Amino acid sequence: MKLLSRNINPLIPAVLLAALFMTFSVNAEETTKILQNVESYDASSEGRWHVEDGATWNYNTDPPAYGPHASVPVKPGFYEKPQAAEMLVHSLEHSNIVIYYDKPSQEVLNTLKKLVKKYPGRFDGVIVNPKKGLESSIIFTAWTKILRMDSYDNEQAQAFMDAYRGKGPERVR
């Protein structure tokens, strides 16, 4: 059997590879710029152990992004009543994203509910939790990461979730 061969310019594969690399580089640069306001923390100072059921912990960040936590995590979902910080931190350890809201517009509220439906996974899901005092601000958290938005920004939200959802210290690969 004879392989089909043609006179292909040897530069074509190189050009295609370069274009692919440039596209990836531009996207990486854009993502870095979009996520430039993400706060990052070193979790090694506080550990990841379980506190006694019902115990509370004074976290180094507000909202908490890492540290000791309850033995039971919060399941992905949309919550109208605040969930315990210690349980939410366990959810972060499980590689979930926790989004805090206070008084968002109905449009933002609908968007947050759609994110919960889109990402229901146990180790890569989304939890939306109320937090008083934010007004129209929205806060996204992942393990050791916090992104504070004065108002909801879909581009930032998606970039944050793409960068950190499913990538915490406990995850299913």
One Martini backbone bead per residue (centre of mass of N, CA, C, O) as a GRO file, in nm:
protein
  173
    1MET     BB    1   0.095   0.038   0.025
    2LYS     BB    2   0.055   0.364  -0.066
    3LEU     BB    3   0.139   0.661   0.038
    4LEU     BB    4   0.029   0.967   0.056
    5SER     BB    5   0.202   1.214  -0.135
    6ARG     BB    6   0.322   1.544  -0.100
    7ASN     BB    7   0.416   1.868  -0.153
    8ILE     BB    8   0.507   1.984   0.150
    9ASN     BB    9   0.560   2.240   0.326
   10PRO     BB   10   0.774   2.243   0.600
   11LEU     BB   11   0.648   2.513   0.735
   12ILE     BB   12   0.358   2.452   0.814
   13PRO     BB   13   0.389   2.307   1.091
   14ALA     BB   14   0.547   2.541   1.222
   15VAL     BB   15   0.327   2.756   1.193
   16LEU     BB   16   0.107   2.609   1.348
   17LEU     BB   17   0.263   2.584   1.613
   18ALA     BB   18   0.309   2.887   1.656
   19ALA     BB   19   0.011   2.967   1.664
   20LEU     BB   20  -0.062   2.796   1.907
   21PHE     BB   21   0.141   2.924   2.104
   22MET     BB   22   0.038   3.216   2.078
   23THR     BB   23  -0.247   3.162   2.177
   24PHE     BB   24  -0.166   3.056   2.454
   25SER     BB   25  -0.003   3.305   2.545
   26VAL     BB   26  -0.228   3.511   2.525
   27ASN     BB   27  -0.422   3.368   2.719
   28ALA     BB   28  -0.229   3.371   2.961
   29GLU     BB   29  -0.199   3.677   2.973
   30GLU     BB   30  -0.497   3.745   3.006
   31THR     BB   31  -0.543   3.581   3.263
   32THR     BB   32  -0.336   3.726   3.436
   33LYS     BB   33  -0.472   4.003   3.415
   34ILE     BB   34  -0.753   3.921   3.523
   35LEU     BB   35  -0.597   3.786   3.799
   36GLN     BB   36  -0.428   4.022   3.951
   37ASN     BB   37  -0.640   4.038   4.220
   38VAL     BB   38  -0.546   3.786   4.345
   39GLU     BB   39  -0.531   3.637   4.646
   40SER     BB   40  -0.249   3.489   4.816
   41TYR     BB   41  -0.179   3.199   5.025
   42ASP     BB   42  -0.021   3.039   5.302
   43ALA     BB   43  -0.121   2.730   5.450
   44SER     BB   44   0.117   2.619   5.639
   45SER     BB   45   0.056   2.786   5.909
   46GLU     BB   46  -0.239   2.625   5.973
   47GLY     BB   47  -0.337   2.397   5.812
   48ARG     BB   48  -0.577   2.083   5.765
   49TRP     BB   49  -0.737   2.016   6.001
   50HIS     BB   50  -0.971   1.896   6.225
   51VAL     BB   51  -1.227   2.005   6.397
   52GLU     BB   52  -1.453   2.007   6.611
   53ASP     BB   53  -1.764   1.968   6.629
   54GLY     BB   54  -1.882   2.309   6.638
   55ALA     BB   55  -1.635   2.452   6.600
   56THR     BB   56  -1.436   2.739   6.594
   57TRP     BB   57  -1.247   2.968   6.375
   58ASN     BB   58  -0.970   3.188   6.337
   59TYR     BB   59  -0.911   3.346   6.057
   60ASN     BB   60  -0.679   3.516   5.837
   61THR     BB   61  -0.936   3.543   5.657
   62ASP     BB   62  -1.188   3.756   5.474
   63PRO     BB   63  -1.270   3.513   5.383
   64PRO     BB   64  -1.202   3.201   5.406
   65ALA     BB   65  -0.915   2.994   5.237
   66TYR     BB   66  -0.800   2.836   5.496
   67GLY     BB   67  -0.758   2.561   5.711
   68PRO     BB   68  -0.912   2.463   5.954
   69HIS     BB   69  -1.187   2.212   5.982
   70ALA     BB   70  -1.444   2.047   5.930
   71SER     BB   71  -1.549   1.715   5.864
   72VAL     BB   72  -1.778   1.867   5.700
   73PRO     BB   73  -1.892   1.962   5.407
   74VAL     BB   74  -2.022   2.158   5.171
   75LYS     BB   75  -2.243   2.139   4.936
   76PRO     BB   76  -2.314   2.200   4.642
   77GLY     BB   77  -2.475   2.527   4.613
   78PHE     BB   78  -2.754   2.726   4.702
   79TYR     BB   79  -2.755   2.978   4.962
   80GLU     BB   80  -2.957   3.173   5.203
   81LYS     BB   81  -2.788   3.057   5.437
   82PRO     BB   82  -2.534   3.056   5.631
   83GLN     BB   83  -2.247   2.883   5.644
   84ALA     BB   84  -2.003   2.735   5.790
   85ALA     BB   85  -1.679   2.811   5.769
   86GLU     BB   86  -1.558   2.527   5.835
   87MET     BB   87  -1.715   2.388   5.599
   88LEU     BB   88  -1.618   2.566   5.363
   89VAL     BB   89  -1.318   2.497   5.389
   90HIS     BB   90  -1.354   2.201   5.320
   91SER     BB   91  -1.457   2.262   5.032
   92LEU     BB   92  -1.195   2.391   4.938
   93GLU     BB   93  -1.018   2.140   4.983
   94HIS     BB   94  -1.216   1.992   4.761
   95SER     BB   95  -1.205   2.216   4.511
   96ASN     BB   96  -1.396   2.433   4.557
   97ILE     BB   97  -1.617   2.703   4.507
   98VAL     BB   98  -1.667   3.010   4.689
   99ILE     BB   99  -1.950   3.228   4.691
  100TYR     BB  100  -2.010   3.562   4.784
  101TYR     BB  101  -2.309   3.732   4.906
  102ASP     BB  102  -2.573   3.989   4.944
  103LYS     BB  103  -2.689   4.237   4.713
  104PRO     BB  104  -2.773   4.141   4.440
  105SER     BB  105  -2.886   4.129   4.157
  106GLN     BB  106  -3.095   3.937   3.980
  107GLU     BB  107  -2.892   3.874   3.756
  108VAL     BB  108  -2.665   3.771   3.940
  109LEU     BB  109  -2.825   3.555   4.085
  110ASN     BB  110  -2.883   3.389   3.829
  111THR     BB  111  -2.588   3.336   3.759
  112LEU     BB  112  -2.511   3.184   4.020
  113LYS     BB  113  -2.718   2.955   3.980
  114LYS     BB  114  -2.592   2.853   3.713
  115LEU     BB  115  -2.317   2.770   3.831
  116VAL     BB  116  -2.425   2.549   4.014
  117LYS     BB  117  -2.545   2.376   3.781
  118LYS     BB  118  -2.275   2.351   3.613
  119TYR     BB  119  -2.116   2.293   3.916
  120PRO     BB  120  -2.184   1.992   4.109
  121GLY     BB  121  -1.929   1.883   4.210
  122ARG     BB  122  -1.757   1.752   4.481
  123PHE     BB  123  -1.443   1.840   4.345
  124ASP     BB  124  -1.580   2.100   4.138
  125GLY     BB  125  -1.767   2.300   4.270
  126VAL     BB  126  -2.041   2.522   4.366
  127ILE     BB  127  -2.072   2.778   4.619
  128VAL     BB  128  -2.343   2.975   4.746
  129ASN     BB  129  -2.297   3.244   4.993
  130PRO     BB  130  -2.390   3.437   5.239
  131LYS     BB  131  -2.268   3.789   5.322
  132LYS     BB  132  -2.252   4.033   5.521
  133GLY     BB  133  -2.139   4.360   5.388
  134LEU     BB  134  -2.105   4.357   5.058
  135GLU     BB  135  -2.345   4.417   4.897
  136SER     BB  136  -2.248   4.411   4.555
  137SER     BB  137  -2.041   4.231   4.621
  138ILE     BB  138  -1.805   3.975   4.518
  139ILE     BB  139  -1.674   3.653   4.638
  140PHE     BB  140  -1.402   3.452   4.552
  141THR     BB  141  -1.313   3.110   4.645
  142ALA     BB  142  -1.019   2.927   4.713
  143TRP     BB  143  -0.757   2.760   4.782
  144THR     BB  144  -0.569   3.041   4.877
  145LYS     BB  145  -0.809   3.219   4.735
  146ILE     BB  146  -0.898   3.569   4.641
  147LEU     BB  147  -1.185   3.743   4.484
  148ARG     BB  148  -1.264   4.083   4.454
  149MET     BB  149  -1.579   4.236   4.366
  150ASP     BB  150  -1.764   4.514   4.322
  151SER     BB  151  -1.869   4.361   4.068
  152TYR     BB  152  -1.984   4.155   3.854
  153ASP     BB  153  -1.749   3.948   3.652
  154ASN     BB  154  -1.748   3.713   3.416
  155GLU     BB  155  -1.450   3.698   3.329
  156GLN     BB  156  -1.330   3.665   3.612
  157ALA     BB  157  -1.497   3.426   3.708
  158GLN     BB  158  -1.408   3.222   3.489
  159ALA     BB  159  -1.104   3.243   3.534
  160PHE     BB  160  -1.105   3.150   3.827
  161MET     BB  161  -1.239   2.874   3.780
  162ASP     BB  162  -1.031   2.767   3.575
  163ALA     BB  163  -0.778   2.798   3.772
  164TYR     BB  164  -0.919   2.651   4.064
  165ARG     BB  165  -1.113   2.443   3.989
  166GLY     BB  166  -1.015   2.127   4.101
  167LYS     BB  167  -0.716   2.236   4.267
  168GLY     BB  168  -0.698   2.132   4.534
  169PRO     BB  169  -0.571   1.919   4.776
  170GLU     BB  170  -0.862   1.783   4.732
  171ARG     BB  171  -0.899   1.547   4.463
  172VAL     BB  172  -1.029   1.431   4.162
  173ARG     BB  173  -0.858   1.294   3.872
   0.00000   0.00000   0.00000
